[in-house]
Amino acid sequence: MKPAIEFAQEASCDLSPRPLTESPFPHVQINNFIAPGKYAQLCKSFPTCPPKVGPTGYSLYWGDDGYEQLLHSQPEWKSLFDTFHSQKFVEWCRQQFLEVWKRDGCRIEMSGARYVPYCEDRLDKERGTLRKVEHEPDELWVRMDIHQGQLGYDRPIHLDHARRLVSMLIYFCDQTENQMVGGELFLYSTKKDPAPVKVTPQHNRMIAFPCTTRSYHSVSKIVSQRSPRNYVQVHLSSSVDVWPRETIPVWRRTLGKVKRTFKDALG
C-alpha cells in the first residue's frame, strides 16, 4: 500500500490511495467517501437541478447562477468544490492512476501536471474538442457537475471525451431507499461484454476510473423511482485529447446531435 497523501486529512473526502480493481477495467470504489457529517449536510442541501442540456437533462454546472448561489450559501458545497478544484486532487489522481495512464498510452507527460482554474462551458461540455485551447496539455482542470437522473434517464455504452483523464461519480441517493428500478452503472471489459460489472447507487458511494480507450460504461434506464437519482460527477481533464478515439463519421455525429435535440425538446 502506498503511503497516504499528506493533505488527505484536510479534504472533504478520503483522498488516501486505494488498491485498484482491475476488472473489467481499472477503477477504485470507496464507500463513505465523504466525511459523514459533511455528507449529511450535502444531502440535506442537494439542489433541485433545472432542465438543461447534459447526460441527465437536469444539471447544475460551474458557471450557472444556481451553482454559484449554492457555493456561496452552503459551506459544505464550497468545501467539496475546493477539494476537487485543486492541485491536491490532481496529485491524488496522479498517485492513484499514473501507472494505468502510462500502461494504456496516455499521450501527455504527467510529471509536471498542475491544476489550473479553467471553466469548461456548457457548449464545450457537449463537444468532442474545445472551441479554443487556452492551456498546455499538462495544465489540468476539473469539472464538478451536479446531476439528477429522472424517470426514463439512461446512458448507452460509451467512452468519455478523449480529453478526460479521470471520471468520478459520487452518489447522493440509495437505490433501495428511492425504490428505484434501473439507474445502475455498468462497467464493461469490451463494448460487447455480455456480463458487465454492476455498481448500484448507494449513499456516499464513490467510483473513479481513468478514461482510457477501454473504460466502457453505461447506465441502465430508470423505469420507476420515488425520488431522483442524485449524484455528483467529477472529471479531471486536459484541454487536448490524451487518448486515441475511433473516428466517427460525420453522418453519425449529425444523427447523434439530432437525437439529443429531439430528446431535449420532449423533456
HUSULCOR-V229316 format. One record per pair of residues at least 24 apart in sequence whose ideal C-beta (glycine too) atoms are under 6 Angstrom apart, sorted by the first residue. I is the first residue (numbers start at 1). J is the second residue. Records with the same first field share a line. If there is no record, write none. Layout:
BEGIN
I=J  J
END
This chain:
BEGIN
7=88
11=83
12=38  79  80  83
13=83
15=92
17=95  96
24=187  188  189  197
25=214  215
26=100
27=209
28=208
29=207
30=206
31=205
32=204
33=204  206
34=204
38=76
39=204
41=76
42=76
43=172
45=74
46=172  230
49=148
56=147  149  153
58=148  150
59=147
60=146
61=145
62=119
63=119
81=144
84=142  144  234
85=142
86=115
87=115
90=115  140
93=166  236
97=210
100=210
104=212
106=242
107=242
108=137  138  242
112=138
113=138  140
115=140
116=141
130=239
133=239
135=239
137=238  240
140=236  238
141=237
142=236
143=235
144=234
145=233
146=232
147=231
148=228  230
149=222  229
150=228
151=222
153=222
154=219  221
155=218  219
156=218
157=191  216  218
160=211
162=241  243  245
163=237  238  241
164=211  235  237
165=236
166=208  210  236
167=211  235
168=208  234
169=207  231  233
170=206  232
171=201  202  205  231
172=230  231
173=201  229  230
174=202  203
175=200  201
178=225  226  227
179=226
180=225
181=223  224
182=220  221  222  223
183=222  229
184=220
185=219
186=218
187=217
188=216
191=216
213=243
END
